[in-house]
Amino acid sequence: MKGIPNMGQLLKQAQAFQSKMAKVQEELAQRTVEATAGGNMVTAVVNGNQELVSITIDPVVIDPSDTEMLQDLVVAAVNDAMSRAKAMVNEEMGKLTKGINIPGLPNLF
């Protein structure tokens, strides 16, 4: 039949793609992004697996009578770092899937 790709070739391409994706995911797990809040008083570091790796809090911002402010700064820094990590992952996955056209499926990235 004309126009129908060879199934063996499709399977081979799918396996190669899966291997590339696994390699990119491993690399992303080693990469980190950081974000700060409160004029660098709180710094959050997140990896490509979107896991919080570390958080640094400047002692100046620790005020026992105002824990709410510190909590807000931590949440802001972590949320920003998570957002940056997600953007990093989307960018790398977009590079990987660029140009892939599977008939019947929309472009996923």
HUVENHU-V175394 format. One record per backbone hydrogen bond with DSSP energy under -0.5 kcal/mol. CO is the residue of the C=O (numbers start at 1). NH is the residue of the N-H. If there is no record, write none. Layout:
BEGIN
CO,NH / CO,NH
END
This chain:
BEGIN
1,4 / 3,5 / 6,10 / 7,11 / 8,12 / 9,13 / 10,14 / 11,15 / 12,16 / 13,17 / 14,18 / 15,19 / 16,20 / 17,21 / 18,22 / 19,23 / 20,24 / 21,25 / 22,26 / 23,27 / 24,28 / 25,29 / 26,30 / 27,30 / 27,31 / 28,31 / 28,48 / 31,48 / 33,46 / 35,44 / 37,41 / 37,42 / 41,58 / 42,37 / 43,56 / 44,35 / 45,53 / 45,54 / 46,33 / 47,50 / 51,47 / 51,53 / 54,45 / 56,43 / 58,61 / 59,62 / 61,63 / 63,66 / 66,69 / 66,70 / 67,71 / 68,72 / 69,73 / 70,74 / 71,75 / 72,76 / 73,77 / 74,78 / 75,79 / 76,80 / 77,81 / 78,82 / 79,83 / 80,84 / 81,85 / 82,86 / 83,87 / 84,88 / 85,89 / 86,90 / 87,91 / 88,92 / 89,93 / 90,94 / 91,95 / 92,96 / 93,97 / 94,98 / 97,100 / 99,101 / 100,102 / 101,103 / 102,105
END
